Amino acid sequence: MTSVYRYVLEQSAFEYFVRLDEREARHCLNHFCRLAANPHETGDAHCLDAAGRALQMELAGPHTVIFWADHAAGEVRIVDIFPG
C-alpha cells in the first residue's frame, strides 16, 4: 500500500534545509520520504510543543529532525532540523 501522506517543512526547517550541501540535502530528503511512507512511526525521543502537541525527534545522519504526523491532513510536518 502506497502512503498518501506527504511531508511538509515548516519555515525554520526549510531555512536549515536550504543551507545543506547536496549530499546532506539528499540524505534528509530520503529521510522525509521515509517518514511520509511510515506516518505512524515514533522517533528516537519526543518533546512537546507550545500547544502541548507531542513532537517526535529522530536522528537523520548528522541532523536531528523534529516532526509530527497530522493524520487528518495526511501530512508529516517537519517542524525543525538542527545539527545532531
Sequence and secondary structure as in RCSB ss.txt:
>XXXX:A:sequence
MTSVYRYVLEQSAFEYFVRLDEREARHCLNHFCRLAANPHETGDAHCLDAAGRALQMELAGPHTVIFWADHAAGE
VRIVDIFPG
>XXXX:A:secstr
     EEEE HHHHHHHTTS HHHHHHHHHHHHHHHH TT   SEEEE TT  EEEEEEETTEEEEEEEETTTTE
EEEEEEEE 
